[in-house]
Amino acid sequence: MTQAISHEILSRFRDNEFGPTLVSDFFVDAGTPVDARTLLDPSWSLYGLDLTERKAIFVQMPLAVDLTTAAFVQVTQFHDALRLITVALDDLEAVAALMPEPDQRVLMFSMGRCGSTLVSRVLAQVPGVCSLSEPGPFLTLALARYSMTTALQRSLVKALTRLMFRPGPRHQSVLALKFHSRVLFLAELFHDAFPEASFVFQYRDGQSWANSFSGFLQMVHVPLLLEGADLLLSWEIMTSAEPAEVMQGLFDTSKPIHHDVLLAPSWAMHMREYQRLRAMGIPILPLNYKDLNRNPAQAVQSLLDHCRLSVPDMQPLMAVFTHDSQEGTQVARGGAITRFAPENYANFRTALTRYAPDLDPDTVLLA
């Protein structure tokens, strides 16, 4: 019998709702051993990984909370969790083996700030689809990609993905996962584990993406000018833990660095990774933010076709476009931010040319 530890939550605190999910997000009691089969109850969901503590963290949600309606799963889990169960990382595969498997998987990668939350909510309107937006454990895994063995990454990709599927009362048989942008750099491992899955990559032109991503950073209280620890952390997050030496080879890090230049290599890394995946033969659908805006019905239909999904009525899916998909969160529209001026766009283009002279900021990816 695999054992787990159940904890009562006494209090909770996070500096940033969008950072990696950790045991330390919650102050809990000493805990009581329980059978891991407790987690078969669908009110329990996987919250995060704590690689320092070598634990997986599950939270119990109120029955009234449907995570498929959450703009960001990890944010809703943090605020509404009732109790917590931890499982040793070494036992995670055994716990995953207890869980049901979906008939089909849709794995949605992106560079962020390109309509991915909206598309996740669109898929949540498709009958039979359990669509989850930005579950926390995969971000932790992506940020640790250079510090763990490939074998461990492979086993965790399989276990975490299986643990995500918690079918509700709506007879769901399809699991759709919209990941944090940095998880794109693990996409090859996902394809190895689930070659039959439908893969999607959402992206946006470089200049408007950089302006939007800078706004996101400001809304989560990242300063416009970065230096020291803030610079190193921002680089790690935006590039999925690329070595700091790469950044130091591009910029004079003895001076504060503006978002406009720091974001250029991040955009290029995501575009190049998509191109690498396609060159490997992975059938991943590119979905352009401009297409979502210009012809949403056509973009959604191409997504459904690629994912082998169908609906009797497109209206519920199209209705999602009339609302801010991130409404009620820290990064909802209307926040007070400093938008890029012409010189910021020029700085972005210059930095992009220095890092990736082969990439145009208006590159359109072909399927």
C-alpha positions in Angstrom: 0.0 0.0 0.0 1.4 3.4 -1.0 1.2 5.8 1.8 0.4 9.5 1.7 0.3 12.2 4.4 -2.9 14.2 4.8 -2.6 17.7 6.2 -5.0 20.4 7.4 -4.3 23.8 5.9 -3.7 26.4 8.6 -2.8 29.3 6.4 -1.5 30.0 2.9 0.8 32.6 1.3 2.5 33.1 -2.1 4.6 36.0 -3.3 3.4 35.4 -6.9 0.4 33.5 -8.0 2.1 32.5 -11.2 5.4 31.1 -9.8 6.2 27.4 -9.2 3.8 25.6 -6.8 5.5 24.4 -3.6 4.7 22.7 -0.3 5.7 26.0 1.4 2.7 27.7 -0.2 0.7 26.3 2.7 1.3 26.3 6.4 0.0 22.9 7.5 -0.3 20.6 10.6 2.1 17.7 11.2 -0.2 15.4 9.2 -1.7 11.9 9.3 -0.8 8.9 7.2 -3.6 7.9 4.8 -3.9 5.3 2.0 -3.0 6.9 -1.4 -6.3 5.5 -2.8 -7.9 8.5 -1.0 -6.8 10.4 -4.0 -9.1 8.5 -6.3 -11.9 10.8 -5.0 -12.2 13.3 -7.9 -12.3 16.2 -5.4 -8.5 15.8 -5.1 -6.2 17.2 -7.8 -2.5 17.5 -8.3 -1.3 20.9 -7.3 2.5 20.8 -7.7 5.9 19.3 -7.3 8.4 20.3 -4.7 11.7 18.9 -5.9 13.6 20.1 -2.9 11.3 18.2 -0.6 10.9 15.4 -3.2 7.1 15.5 -2.8 4.1 15.8 -4.9 1.3 18.0 -3.6 -2.4 17.3 -4.0 -5.2 19.5 -2.8 -8.9 18.8 -2.1 -11.3 21.3 -3.8 -14.8 22.2 -2.7 -17.4 20.3 -4.7 -18.7 23.6 -6.2 -15.3 24.4 -7.8 -14.9 23.1 -11.4 -11.2 23.5 -12.4 -12.1 23.3 -16.1 -13.6 26.8 -15.7 -10.5 28.2 -14.0 -8.4 30.7 -16.0 -5.3 29.3 -14.3 -5.7 26.0 -12.4 -2.9 26.6 -9.9 -4.3 30.0 -8.9 -7.8 28.6 -8.2 -6.3 25.6 -6.3 -4.2 27.8 -4.1 -7.1 30.1 -3.1 -9.8 27.4 -2.7 -7.9 24.3 -1.4 -9.5 22.7 1.7 -6.9 20.1 2.6 -3.5 18.9 1.3 -2.0 15.5 0.7 1.7 14.9 0.0 3.1 11.8 -1.7 6.8 11.0 -1.9 8.1 11.6 -5.4 9.4 8.0 -5.6 5.8 6.8 -5.1 4.2 9.0 -7.8 4.2 6.5 -10.6 2.4 4.0 -8.3 -0.3 6.6 -7.5 -0.7 7.6 -11.1 -1.3 3.9 -12.0 -4.4 4.0 -9.8 -6.0 6.8 -11.9 -8.3 6.5 -14.9 -6.9 7.2 -18.4 -8.6 9.4 -21.0 -9.5 8.1 -24.4 -7.7 11.0 -26.1 -5.2 13.8 -25.1 -4.8 17.3 -26.5 -1.5 18.9 -25.5 -1.4 22.7 -26.0 2.0 24.4 -25.9 2.6 28.1 -26.5 4.9 31.1 -25.9 2.3 32.7 -23.6 0.3 35.9 -24.3 -1.1 34.5 -27.5 -4.7 33.5 -26.7 -3.9 30.2 -25.1 -6.1 30.8 -22.1 -8.9 31.6 -24.4 -8.4 28.5 -26.5 -8.3 26.4 -23.3 -11.7 27.8 -22.4 -13.0 27.2 -25.9 -12.1 23.5 -25.6 -13.8 23.3 -22.2 -17.1 24.0 -24.1 -16.6 20.9 -26.3 -18.7 18.0 -24.9 -16.6 15.3 -23.3 -13.4 17.4 -22.9 -11.8 18.0 -19.6 -9.7 21.2 -20.3 -7.2 22.4 -17.7 -5.3 25.7 -18.0 -1.7 25.9 -16.7 -1.5 23.2 -14.0 1.5 23.9 -11.8 3.6 20.7 -11.8 4.7 20.9 -15.4 6.2 24.4 -14.9 8.3 23.0 -12.0 9.4 20.2 -14.3 10.3 22.5 -17.1 12.4 24.8 -14.9 14.4 21.8 -13.7 15.1 20.4 -17.2 18.8 20.9 -16.8 19.1 19.6 -13.3 17.5 16.1 -13.6 18.1 13.0 -15.7 16.1 12.5 -18.9 14.9 9.2 -17.5 13.4 10.9 -14.4 11.8 13.6 -16.7 10.3 10.9 -18.9 8.7 9.1 -15.9 7.4 12.3 -14.4 5.9 13.5 -17.7 3.9 10.2 -17.9 2.8 10.2 -14.3 1.9 13.9 -14.1 -0.2 13.8 -17.3 -2.1 10.7 -16.1 -2.7 12.4 -12.7 -4.3 15.4 -14.4 -7.3 13.5 -15.7 -10.1 13.7 -13.1 -13.3 13.2 -15.1 -16.3 15.0 -13.7 -20.0 14.4 -14.0 -20.1 15.5 -17.6 -18.8 12.1 -19.0 -15.5 13.5 -20.0 -13.2 11.2 -22.0 -10.7 13.7 -23.5 -8.0 15.4 -21.5 -6.8 18.8 -22.9 -3.9 20.4 -21.1 -2.8 24.0 -21.7 0.7 24.4 -20.3 2.8 27.3 -19.1 4.9 28.5 -22.1 8.1 27.1 -20.7 6.8 23.5 -21.0 7.2 23.7 -24.7 10.8 22.7 -24.1 9.6 19.3 -22.8 7.3 18.7 -25.8 9.6 16.1 -27.3 9.3 14.0 -24.1 5.5 14.4 -24.2 5.5 13.1 -27.8 7.7 10.1 -26.8 5.2 9.3 -24.0 2.0 10.0 -25.9 2.6 9.9 -29.7 -1.1 9.5 -30.4 -1.9 12.8 -28.7 -2.9 16.0 -30.6 -0.2 18.7 -30.3 -0.8 22.4 -30.7 1.6 25.4 -30.5 0.2 28.9 -30.1 2.3 31.8 -31.0 2.3 35.5 -31.8 4.4 38.0 -33.8 7.5 39.1 -31.9 6.8 42.8 -31.4 3.2 42.6 -30.1 4.1 39.5 -28.1 6.9 41.4 -26.3 4.7 44.3 -25.6 2.0 42.0 -24.1 4.5 39.9 -22.2 6.1 43.0 -20.7 2.6 44.0 -19.5 2.1 40.6 -17.9 5.4 40.9 -16.1 4.5 44.3 -14.8 1.1 43.1 -13.6 2.9 40.4 -11.5 5.2 43.1 -10.1 8.4 42.5 -12.2 10.2 45.8 -12.7 10.7 47.2 -16.2 14.4 47.5 -15.6 16.0 44.3 -14.3 19.2 43.7 -12.5 20.7 41.3 -10.0 18.5 38.6 -8.6 15.4 40.0 -10.5 17.3 39.7 -13.8 18.5 36.2 -13.2 15.1 35.0 -12.1 13.3 36.6 -15.0 15.8 35.1 -17.4 15.3 31.7 -15.9 11.5 31.9 -16.1 11.3 33.4 -19.6 13.8 30.9 -21.1 12.9 27.8 -19.2 16.2 27.8 -17.3 18.7 28.5 -20.1 22.1 29.0 -18.5 22.8 32.5 -17.3 26.0 32.4 -19.4 23.8 32.6 -22.5 22.3 35.9 -21.3 25.7 37.2 -20.3 27.0 36.6 -23.8 24.2 38.7 -25.2 23.9 41.7 -22.8 26.0 43.9 -20.6 24.5 42.6 -17.3 26.4 45.1 -15.2 23.7 47.6 -16.2 19.9 47.3 -15.7 18.2 45.5 -18.7 14.8 46.5 -20.0 12.1 44.0 -21.0 12.4 45.1 -24.6 15.7 43.4 -25.1 15.4 40.6 -22.6 12.3 39.3 -24.3 13.8 39.0 -27.8 15.8 35.8 -27.1 12.8 34.3 -25.3 10.5 34.8 -28.3 13.2 33.4 -30.6 13.8 30.3 -28.4 10.1 29.4 -28.5 10.0 29.8 -32.3 13.1 27.8 -32.9 11.9 25.0 -30.6 8.7 24.7 -32.6 10.8 24.5 -35.8 13.0 21.9 -34.2 9.9 19.8 -33.2 8.5 20.0 -36.7 11.8 19.0 -38.3 11.7 15.9 -36.1 8.4 15.0 -37.6 6.2 15.8 -34.7 2.7 16.8 -36.1 2.1 20.0 -34.1 -0.4 22.5 -35.3 0.7 26.2 -35.3 -2.1 28.5 -34.2 -1.4 32.2 -34.8 -2.8 34.8 -32.5 -3.7 37.0 -35.5 -5.8 34.2 -37.0 -7.7 33.9 -33.7 -8.6 37.6 -33.9 -9.2 37.9 -37.7 -11.3 34.7 -38.2 -12.0 33.0 -34.9 -14.5 30.6 -36.3 -12.1 29.3 -38.9 -9.2 29.1 -36.4 -11.4 27.1 -34.0 -12.6 24.8 -36.7 -9.0 24.1 -37.7 -8.1 23.3 -34.1 -11.1 21.0 -33.7 -10.2 19.2 -37.0 -6.6 18.7 -35.9 -7.6 17.4 -32.5 -10.2 15.0 -33.9 -13.0 16.8 -32.1 -16.5 17.8 -33.2 -19.4 19.8 -31.8 -23.1 19.9 -32.6 -23.1 23.6 -32.2 -20.3 26.1 -32.5 -22.1 28.9 -30.7 -21.0 28.0 -27.1 -17.4 27.9 -28.3 -17.6 31.3 -30.1 -19.3 32.9 -27.1 -16.0 32.5 -25.2 -14.5 35.2 -27.5 -16.9 37.8 -26.0 -15.3 37.7 -22.5 -11.8 38.4 -21.1 -10.6 34.9 -20.6 -8.4 36.0 -17.7 -11.2 38.0 -16.0 -11.0 38.0 -12.2 -7.3 37.3 -12.1 -4.2 39.4 -11.4 -3.5 39.7 -15.1 -7.0 40.6 -16.3 -7.3 43.3 -19.0 -7.2 46.9 -17.8 -4.2 46.8 -15.4 -2.0 49.9 -15.2 1.1 49.1 -17.2 3.7 50.9 -19.3 3.3 49.9 -23.0 6.1 49.9 -25.5 7.1 53.1 -27.2 8.6 53.1 -30.7 12.2 52.9 -29.3 11.3 49.8 -27.3 10.1 48.0 -30.5 13.4 49.1 -32.1 15.4 47.7 -29.2 13.5 44.4 -29.5 14.3 44.1 -33.2 18.0 44.9 -32.6 18.2 42.4 -29.8 16.4 39.8 -32.0 18.8 40.3 -34.9 21.8 39.9 -32.6 20.4 36.6 -31.1 18.6 35.1 -34.1 19.4 36.9 -37.3 17.4 34.2 -39.2 14.1 35.1 -37.6 11.8 37.9 -38.7 9.5 39.1 -35.9 6.6 38.7 -38.3 7.4 35.0 -39.1 4.3 33.0 -40.0 4.7 29.3 -39.1 3.4 26.8 -41.6 1.7 23.5 -40.6 
